Amino acid sequence: VGQCAKSMTAIHIPDSPGTDIRIIWGHGAARPKAILMLPVVQSADLLGVVVLAALGVIEADKRALLDALLPMVAMNLEILKRNLGTQRQAEALQRQQAYLQETEAWYRGIIESAPDGMLVADEAGVIVLANPQIDAMFGYEAGALVGRSIEDLVPSAARSHHVGLRDGYTRGGTARTMGALNKELRGVRRDGVEFPVEVGLSRLPALGARGLCVCASVRDISPRKQNEAALAALEERSRLILTAVGDGIVGMDPEGRITFVNPAVPVLLGYAEDELIGKAMHPLVHHTYPDGREFPRAECPMSMTSCDGEARKVDSEVLWRKDGTAIPVEYSTTPVIKDGVIVGSVITFRDIRERKAAAEALVAERERLQNILDRAPIAITFTTNGRVRFANPLFIETFGAGPGDMVPQLYVNTEDRDLLLARLQREGVILNSEVKVYDRHKCVRDMLITYLPTRFDDEDGILAWVLDITDRKAAEDSVR
C-alpha cells in the first residue's frame, strides 16, 4: 500500500497464498486469490489508495471498469475533502465567535461590576461600553453614553486638544493613571457642571471586527479635593497660629530629638531652626539647673513624659540659649499617643523673665510695706467676725492680741463700740475718733481710732488704725 501511494501506480498481486488478508462474509471467510491496489489521484494529488481483494482472478474487463471508475472516486473524495474542510472552518468560526462572545461578556462583567466608573471607546473615540457607575457620575440615563463621543465628557475648552491626545494614546500608549501627579483633570456632566476626576487608561486588543479599543476607569475625586482643601485650610490656620503665638512649641520623638519648632523657639533660644531639628533637646538647651548643677536627663520632666506618658507643668527651671545665657521658663509637657503607643511629646514653654522680675519686685514691695507696718508708730489690725487676721508689732505689744486671737474687750465704755460700729455702717468710714480703751495691762489709754470696712478671704472685716494719744492728752490737761 505504501509503495502504491509513493509511486501513485497500480499494483496487482495475482496470487497471494501466503497473505494474512481474509475476505469475510456472512457465512465464512477465505484467503483472496488476487489483490489489486489502485491509487486515487486528482490533479496530481494522491487522495488515497483503494485495496481490492478477490476470491478469483481479476479479469481484464473488470480491471478496465475499475480504471474507469477511479476518476469518479477521486472526484467524490475531493468533494468530500472540501466539504470536511468547510465543516472544520465553520466549526472553528463558531468556536471563535463563542470565544469572542465569552470574552466580551467577561469584559462587560468586569466593567459593570467595577466600583469606579468605566467605559470602553473605539479608535474613533466612540463609547461602545459604559457601566452604570459612569452613567450616573456624568448625569446620564443608564446606557445613554453608548454611541456618544468620549469628548462629550471633556470640558469644551479642552476638547480639541483631547482628540490629539486620545489618538496618540490609541496608537501607542501604555497603561497609566492620569490626574494623579499634581495635574488636575476635569470632566463635565450632562448639565455642564465640571468636576475633578482621576482617569486610568489601558489599551484593549482587537476582538473580531472591532479594532483596538481603550478602557478608561474614571473616579470622581470631588470628596478627596474637598478633604484636601479642608486639610490645607486647617494646616494654614495651624501654621498661622503657631507663627503668631509667642510661646515656644517643640515636638520631640521618644528619644528626645527635636522634630518640630515653631518660629518663636529660634527667637527665644537664639538658634536657627536647622540647628535645632534632629538634635537632642536636653543636652542642647536643658542640661543644667538654674544653680549651675548638672541636670541628668533621667530627672528631666520633658524626657520623663516621653517615657511614661504623663503630662507635666514646671516653672522652676531654665533653658540655655546659644549664647550661654539662661532664661527662666514655665513649660508644660504633653505626650503624643498613637494607637496606644507613645510616639513623642510636645513641649510648650514661655519666657518668664518679666514675670519673675515683677514677682521679685512685688516681694520687695511687700517687704518694704511690711517694714513700714512693722515700724509704724500706729497700731494696725484687721479683724473679721471678732477674730484678728492681721496685727502689726505695735498692736500686739499694746493690746496683747495677734493673728488668730479673738479681739479682746478693749473699750472702757462698751457703748462706744456699738456707737462706732453703727456710725461705720451709716457713714462707711470712721476717721480719728477719740475713745478710751484698755491696753494689755488693763490700763486706760486715750486712742484716736480710724475704721475702714474691707474684705478678707471673702469675709467682711474692719481695718483699724489706732494712735495712742494718752501722753498728748495728759500734756493738754496739764496746760489747762
matplotlib code that plots the C-alpha trace (Angstrom):
import matplotlib.pyplot as plt

x = [0.0, 2.8, 4.6, 1.4, 0.9, 4.5, 4.6, 1.0, 0.8, -1.5, 0.0, -1.6, -0.8, -2.4, -1.8, -1.3, -1.3, 0.8, -1.1, -2.8, -5.6, -9.0, -12.3, -15.1, -18.8, -21.9, -21.3, -17.5, -14.0, -11.3, -8.0, -8.2, -6.8, -5.7, -5.1, -5.3, -4.1, -5.2, -4.1, -6.8, -5.3, -6.8, -4.8, -1.6, -2.5, -2.9, -6.2, -6.0, -5.3, -8.2, -7.3, -9.4, -9.2, -10.9, -11.6, -10.9, -8.8, -9.4, -10.1, -9.2, -12.8, -13.2, -9.9, -10.9, -14.1, -12.2, -9.8, -12.9, -14.4, -11.2, -11.6, -15.2, -14.0, -11.2, -13.7, -16.0, -13.2, -12.1, -15.7, -15.8, -12.4, -13.6, -16.9, -14.9, -12.6, -15.6, -17.2, -14.0, -13.8, -17.4, -16.8, -13.6, -15.5, -18.3, -15.7, -14.1, -17.4, -18.3, -14.9, -15.4, -18.8, -17.5, -14.5, -16.8, -19.2, -16.2, -15.0, -18.6, -19.0, -15.7, -16.6, -20.2, -19.3, -16.3, -16.8, -15.4, -16.9, -15.6, -16.1, -14.6, -14.1, -13.1, -10.3, -12.7, -13.4, -16.9, -18.1, -19.0, -19.4, -20.2, -21.0, -23.9, -21.5, -20.1, -23.5, -24.6, -21.3, -21.8, -25.5, -26.8, -29.5, -28.3, -26.9, -27.1, -23.4, -23.0, -22.6, -21.6, -18.1, -15.7, -15.2, -18.7, -17.3, -14.5, -14.9, -15.4, -12.1, -10.1, -11.9, -9.9, -6.6, -8.1, -8.7, -4.9, -4.0, -6.6, -5.4, -1.8, -2.6, -4.7, -1.7, 0.9, 0.2, 0.9, -1.3, -1.2, -3.0, -3.8, -4.5, -2.6, 0.6, -0.4, -2.1, -5.8, -8.2, -11.8, -14.9, -18.1, -21.6, -24.5, -25.8, -22.5, -21.1, -17.3, -15.8, -12.3, -11.5, -8.7, -8.5, -6.8, -6.2, -5.3, -5.4, -7.5, -6.6, -8.7, -11.6, -13.1, -14.3, -13.8, -10.4, -8.2, -10.1, -9.2, -10.6, -10.9, -11.6, -12.9, -13.1, -14.8, -12.3, -14.5, -14.7, -10.9, -10.4, -12.7, -10.9, -7.6, -8.8, -10.1, -6.9, -4.9, -7.0, -6.6, -2.8, -2.7, -4.7, -2.4, 0.7, -0.7, -1.5, 2.0, 3.6, 1.6, 1.9, 4.6, 5.2, 7.8, 6.4, 8.7, 7.9, 10.1, 10.4, 10.6, 14.4, 14.2, 15.2, 13.6, 11.2, 9.4, 9.8, 7.5, 9.0, 9.1, 11.7, 14.6, 13.9, 13.8, 16.8, 19.0, 19.4, 18.5, 15.8, 18.1, 20.4, 17.5, 15.8, 17.1, 19.2, 18.6, 16.9, 18.1, 21.9, 21.4, 19.2, 18.2, 21.5, 22.0, 19.9, 19.5, 22.1, 24.7, 24.4, 24.3, 20.8, 20.6, 18.3, 16.7, 15.4, 14.2, 10.4, 10.4, 12.2, 10.0, 6.8, 8.1, 8.7, 5.7, 3.1, 2.3, 1.7, 3.7, 4.0, 7.1, 8.0, 11.3, 13.8, 15.7, 16.6, 20.0, 20.4, 23.0, 25.0, 25.3, 22.7, 19.8, 16.2, 13.7, 10.8, 7.5, 6.8, 4.2, 4.8, 2.1, 2.6, 1.7, 0.0, -1.0, -2.7, -1.9, 1.8, 3.8, 5.3, 6.7, 5.8, 5.1, 6.7, 5.2, 7.4, 7.4, 10.0, 9.0, 11.9, 9.5, 7.0, 9.8, 11.1, 7.6, 7.2, 10.5, 9.6, 6.2, 8.0, 10.4, 7.5, 5.7, 8.8, 9.1, 5.5, 5.8, 8.8, 6.8, 3.9, 6.3, 8.0, 4.9, 4.1, 0.4, -1.1, -2.8, -5.1, -7.6, -10.4, -13.3, -16.1, -14.3, -11.0, -7.7, -6.5, -3.5, -1.8, 1.5, 4.0, 2.8, -0.8, 0.4, 2.6, -0.1, -3.1, -1.6, -3.5, -2.1, -3.3, -5.7, -6.7, -10.2, -10.4, -10.1, -12.5, -10.8, -13.4, -13.6, -17.2, -18.7, -21.4, -18.6, -18.0, -21.7, -21.9, -18.7, -20.0, -23.4, -21.6, -19.3, -22.4, -24.0, -21.1, -18.9, -15.8, -14.6, -11.8, -9.8, -12.5, -11.3, -12.1, -10.8, -9.5, -7.7, -4.2, -2.8, -2.1, -5.7, -4.5, -6.8, -5.4, -6.7, -6.7, -7.6, -9.3, -9.8, -12.0, -12.3, -14.6, -12.9, -12.9, -10.5, -11.0, -14.5, -15.4, -16.3, -14.0, -12.6, -9.2, -8.3, -5.6, -5.1, -3.0, -2.1, -2.7, -2.5, 0.6, -0.7, -3.9, -2.0, 0.1, -3.0, -4.6, -1.5, -1.6, -5.1]
y = [0.0, 2.4, 1.6, 2.2, 5.5, 6.6, 5.6, 6.5, 3.5, 0.4, -2.8, -6.2, -9.3, -12.2, -14.9, -14.4, -17.8, -16.6, -13.4, -12.8, -10.9, -12.5, -11.9, -12.2, -12.5, -13.6, -17.4, -17.6, -16.3, -17.2, -16.0, -13.9, -15.3, -11.8, -8.4, -5.1, -1.7, 1.4, 4.9, 7.6, 10.7, 14.1, 16.9, 15.1, 14.9, 11.5, 11.3, 7.7, 4.0, 1.5, -2.1, -4.8, -8.5, -11.1, -14.8, -15.3, -13.8, -10.2, -10.3, -7.6, -6.3, -5.8, -4.1, -1.8, -1.0, -0.2, 2.1, 3.9, 4.4, 5.7, 9.3, 9.4, 8.1, 10.8, 13.5, 12.3, 12.2, 15.7, 16.9, 15.1, 16.6, 20.1, 19.5, 18.3, 21.4, 23.7, 22.0, 22.4, 26.1, 26.5, 24.8, 26.9, 30.1, 29.0, 28.4, 31.7, 33.6, 31.8, 32.8, 36.4, 36.5, 34.9, 37.3, 40.3, 39.1, 38.7, 42.3, 43.6, 41.8, 43.3, 46.8, 46.7, 45.4, 47.8, 50.3, 53.1, 54.4, 52.5, 52.8, 51.4, 53.6, 52.5, 54.0, 56.8, 57.8, 56.4, 54.9, 51.2, 50.1, 52.0, 50.8, 52.2, 54.0, 56.2, 56.9, 58.2, 60.0, 62.1, 62.5, 60.3, 57.7, 54.1, 53.1, 56.7, 57.1, 54.2, 55.6, 59.1, 60.6, 60.4, 64.2, 64.8, 64.1, 66.6, 70.3, 72.3, 74.2, 71.0, 69.0, 69.9, 69.2, 66.0, 64.5, 64.5, 63.1, 60.3, 59.4, 59.3, 57.0, 54.7, 54.3, 53.5, 54.5, 52.4, 51.8, 54.7, 56.8, 60.4, 63.3, 61.7, 63.8, 67.4, 67.5, 68.1, 66.5, 67.6, 66.0, 67.7, 66.4, 66.4, 69.6, 71.4, 71.3, 70.4, 68.2, 66.9, 63.3, 60.8, 58.6, 55.3, 54.2, 50.8, 49.5, 46.5, 44.1, 44.0, 41.5, 40.2, 43.1, 45.5, 47.2, 48.5, 49.9, 51.9, 51.1, 54.1, 54.0, 57.3, 58.3, 61.4, 62.9, 65.8, 64.5, 64.0, 67.5, 68.9, 67.0, 68.2, 71.8, 71.5, 69.9, 72.7, 75.3, 73.6, 73.4, 77.1, 78.0, 75.9, 77.5, 81.0, 80.1, 78.6, 81.6, 84.1, 82.6, 84.0, 80.8, 78.3, 75.0, 72.0, 68.5, 65.6, 62.0, 59.3, 59.6, 63.3, 64.5, 67.7, 67.1, 70.4, 74.0, 77.0, 80.4, 81.5, 78.9, 80.1, 83.7, 82.6, 80.3, 82.1, 79.0, 78.8, 76.3, 73.9, 74.0, 72.5, 70.0, 66.5, 67.5, 66.0, 68.8, 68.0, 68.2, 71.2, 73.6, 71.8, 70.4, 72.5, 73.5, 77.2, 77.0, 75.5, 71.9, 69.3, 68.3, 64.5, 63.6, 60.9, 63.7, 65.8, 66.2, 66.6, 63.3, 61.6, 62.5, 60.7, 57.6, 57.4, 59.4, 61.7, 65.4, 67.8, 71.5, 73.2, 76.8, 76.4, 75.6, 77.4, 76.8, 77.7, 79.9, 79.5, 82.5, 80.6, 82.7, 81.1, 82.2, 81.2, 79.4, 77.9, 74.8, 72.1, 68.7, 66.6, 63.1, 62.3, 58.9, 56.9, 53.6, 53.3, 53.9, 57.0, 58.4, 61.6, 64.7, 68.4, 71.0, 74.4, 77.0, 80.7, 83.2, 84.3, 86.7, 89.6, 87.7, 86.7, 90.2, 91.5, 88.9, 89.8, 93.4, 92.6, 90.7, 93.5, 95.9, 93.7, 93.6, 97.4, 97.8, 95.2, 97.0, 100.2, 98.5, 96.8, 100.2, 102.3, 104.4, 103.4, 100.1, 98.5, 95.5, 93.7, 91.7, 89.6, 88.2, 89.3, 87.5, 89.2, 88.4, 90.7, 92.8, 94.8, 94.6, 97.8, 96.4, 93.1, 94.9, 97.4, 95.1, 91.6, 90.1, 88.8, 86.9, 84.1, 85.6, 86.8, 90.5, 91.4, 93.6, 97.0, 99.6, 101.2, 102.2, 99.3, 101.5, 103.3, 100.2, 99.9, 103.6, 103.4, 100.3, 101.9, 105.0, 102.9, 101.2, 104.6, 106.7, 103.9, 105.2, 106.3, 108.9, 109.8, 109.2, 109.6, 106.6, 105.2, 101.7, 99.2, 98.1, 94.6, 95.6, 96.9, 100.4, 103.0, 104.7, 107.5, 106.5, 108.0, 105.3, 105.1, 102.2, 101.2, 98.3, 95.7, 92.0, 89.1, 85.6, 86.5, 87.7, 91.3, 92.8, 96.1, 97.6, 99.7, 102.3, 103.0, 106.0, 106.3, 109.9, 109.3, 111.4, 114.2, 114.3, 114.4, 117.3, 119.1, 118.6, 119.9, 123.0, 123.7]
z = [0.0, 0.9, -2.3, -4.3, -2.6, -3.1, -6.8, -7.5, -9.8, -9.5, -8.1, -9.0, -7.0, -9.0, -6.5, -2.7, -1.0, 2.0, 2.7, 6.1, 4.4, 4.9, 3.0, 5.5, 4.6, 6.4, 6.3, 6.4, 5.4, 2.9, 1.6, -1.6, -4.9, -6.1, -4.6, -6.6, -5.2, -7.1, -6.3, -6.3, -7.8, -8.5, -10.2, -9.3, -5.7, -4.0, -2.2, -1.1, -2.1, -2.9, -2.0, -3.6, -2.6, -4.8, -4.4, -8.1, -10.8, -11.6, -15.3, -17.8, -18.3, -14.6, -14.4, -17.1, -15.3, -12.1, -14.1, -15.5, -12.0, -10.3, -11.7, -10.3, -7.0, -7.0, -7.8, -5.0, -2.5, -3.5, -2.9, 0.4, 1.4, 0.6, 2.5, 5.5, 5.3, 5.1, 8.0, 10.0, 9.1, 10.2, 13.5, 14.0, 13.2, 15.6, 18.3, 17.7, 17.8, 21.1, 22.4, 21.4, 23.0, 26.1, 26.2, 25.6, 28.3, 30.7, 30.0, 30.3, 33.7, 35.0, 33.8, 35.0, 38.5, 39.0, 41.8, 39.7, 36.5, 33.5, 29.8, 26.6, 23.5, 20.0, 17.8, 16.7, 20.3, 20.3, 23.5, 22.9, 26.5, 29.8, 33.2, 35.3, 37.7, 34.9, 33.5, 37.0, 37.5, 34.4, 34.9, 32.0, 31.9, 32.1, 28.7, 27.3, 26.9, 24.4, 21.0, 22.2, 21.6, 24.6, 24.0, 25.3, 28.8, 28.4, 29.2, 26.0, 26.4, 26.3, 23.7, 20.6, 22.5, 23.9, 20.4, 19.6, 23.0, 22.6, 19.1, 20.3, 23.2, 21.0, 18.6, 21.1, 24.7, 27.7, 30.8, 33.2, 35.7, 34.7, 37.1, 40.0, 39.9, 40.5, 37.2, 37.6, 35.1, 34.9, 33.5, 32.5, 33.5, 31.2, 32.9, 32.2, 35.7, 35.8, 38.5, 39.2, 38.1, 38.1, 35.0, 34.4, 30.8, 29.2, 25.6, 24.8, 22.0, 18.8, 19.0, 15.8, 13.6, 16.5, 16.3, 19.1, 22.0, 25.1, 28.5, 30.9, 34.6, 35.9, 39.6, 40.9, 43.3, 44.4, 48.0, 48.1, 46.8, 49.4, 52.1, 50.7, 50.7, 54.2, 55.4, 53.6, 55.3, 58.7, 58.1, 57.2, 60.3, 62.4, 60.8, 61.4, 65.0, 65.6, 63.9, 65.8, 69.3, 71.4, 73.3, 72.1, 70.9, 70.4, 69.1, 70.3, 69.4, 72.1, 72.0, 72.8, 69.4, 68.2, 65.3, 65.1, 66.3, 65.8, 64.9, 68.5, 69.5, 67.5, 68.7, 72.3, 72.3, 69.7, 67.4, 63.8, 63.1, 61.2, 64.3, 66.4, 64.1, 64.7, 67.8, 71.2, 73.2, 76.7, 76.1, 73.8, 76.0, 79.2, 80.5, 83.7, 86.7, 87.4, 90.2, 87.8, 88.8, 86.1, 85.1, 84.4, 81.6, 83.7, 86.0, 83.1, 83.2, 79.4, 78.9, 81.5, 79.7, 76.5, 78.7, 81.0, 79.0, 82.0, 81.3, 83.5, 84.2, 85.6, 86.4, 88.3, 85.6, 82.9, 79.2, 78.0, 74.9, 72.2, 73.7, 77.0, 79.0, 80.8, 80.6, 83.3, 81.7, 82.5, 80.4, 80.0, 78.5, 76.8, 75.4, 71.8, 71.7, 68.6, 68.7, 72.4, 71.9, 73.0, 69.8, 71.2, 73.2, 72.8, 75.0, 75.2, 77.1, 77.7, 78.9, 82.4, 83.0, 83.1, 85.3, 87.7, 87.8, 88.5, 91.2, 92.8, 92.6, 94.3, 97.0, 97.5, 97.7, 100.2, 102.3, 102.2, 103.1, 105.8, 107.1, 107.2, 109.1, 111.4, 112.3, 112.1, 115.3, 114.8, 115.9, 112.9, 112.8, 110.5, 112.0, 110.7, 112.9, 116.0, 115.2, 114.5, 111.0, 110.9, 113.5, 113.4, 116.2, 117.9, 118.1, 119.5, 122.0, 123.0, 123.3, 123.6, 120.7, 117.4, 114.3, 115.1, 118.5, 119.3, 119.6, 123.3, 125.2, 124.5, 125.2, 128.6, 127.8, 125.8, 124.4, 122.5, 120.4, 119.5, 118.6, 116.4, 114.5, 113.9, 112.7, 110.4, 109.0, 108.4, 107.1, 105.6, 107.5, 110.9, 110.9, 114.1, 116.6, 120.3, 122.6, 125.8, 125.7, 127.8, 127.0, 127.7, 131.3, 131.7, 131.9, 130.4, 127.3, 125.1, 121.4, 118.0, 116.0, 112.2, 110.9, 107.2, 106.1, 103.8, 102.9, 103.6, 102.2, 101.1, 104.6, 105.6, 108.1, 109.6, 109.1, 112.1, 112.7, 116.4, 117.5, 121.3, 122.3, 126.1, 126.6, 124.4, 126.3, 129.6, 128.3, 127.2, 130.6, 132.4, 130.4, 131.4]

ax = plt.figure().add_subplot(projection="3d")
ax.plot(x, y, z, "-o")
ax.set_aspect("equal")
plt.show()
